Amino acid sequence: MRLVSITKQKQISETMILVTGAAGQIGTELVSELRQRHGPQNVLAGRHKTPLPEEIASSGPSEIVDVTNLDQLKAIVQSHNVTRIFHLSSILSALAESNIHAAHQVNINGVFNILTVALEANVEQVIIPSSIAAFGADTPRESTPNDTIQRPSTTYGISKVFTELMGNYFYTRFKLDVRGLRLPGVLSWKTEPTAGTTDYAVAMFYGAIAHNKYECYLGPDTILPMMYMPDAIKSLLDLSTASINTLSHHSDFNVHAMSFTPSELASAIKKINPQFSITYNVDPLRQSIADSWPSSLDDSAARKEWGWQPDFDMAALVNDMYSNLEDKLK
Ligand code: SER
């Protein structure tokens, strides 16, 4: 944290946190939590094309941030004296396959721009989520080790391996404090996700509440790692505040909370809404992406190095998600 001397005896720390992708599924909730912790004026919500929800736009500062534009990014970071960046802008797995050029611009050039600007502007810490997509079909699928074979077959996954390696490189070469973790599918009810492969899980709740039915684009037995949003936010904040002295890894931590299949999720939802029914219409592209990803992760490095522990299991997630989304959609 940057220290500003106000008297000879007393020092205060001055923090300005930039969140890119602040209009996204994770960004909206991370900005709210950071504004509660650090004060609304100290959290800058960076968005690009998607407008910010009203509560984020009105509760603190915001900027249009194009991470592919190095000069514009640098001007924003410098003019706001940004000290910490949560870089969440990203084109997720399914959407990236339909526009690999845009995905390369945002997910690879954008990450490199963020790291370059952070270094030049003396930003103290950069957090960039990676993903289970950083693994591939050659990776051990069950209890995937933290450090293992990574040969992803998707453009999104390739960009996440780049992000992990470049983050570790900026730490080793320039001592820039870059940290990251591999998020699984994240379920939440506040901001709807749309571009990922794991998003069927959120869409199933919307279908169950609005229409008592859902047609799933993944097969019934496709098992994938998942996490509830409060745990995803906790993981990012706990990693950010961990003492650097306890970290052996930096940009590439596995984190695990639960794994389930579409059919298991449908059964859990049916217990709350007995009228709910699921059908399957498999999309070969998204199925092949899901089949190349781990079914569960060994997150012992995160547990040991910064105390990672999730709060929500599947039953707690399903109950909380269903009742909050039902209230929201009423
Ligand atoms: N949830 C992401 C996706 O499906 C994985 O990180 O693209």
Residues whose N, C-alpha, C, O or C-beta is under 5 A from the ligand:
A	BS01	LIG	L92 S93 A94 S131 I132 A133 L183 P184 G185 V186 A195 G196 T197 T198 D199
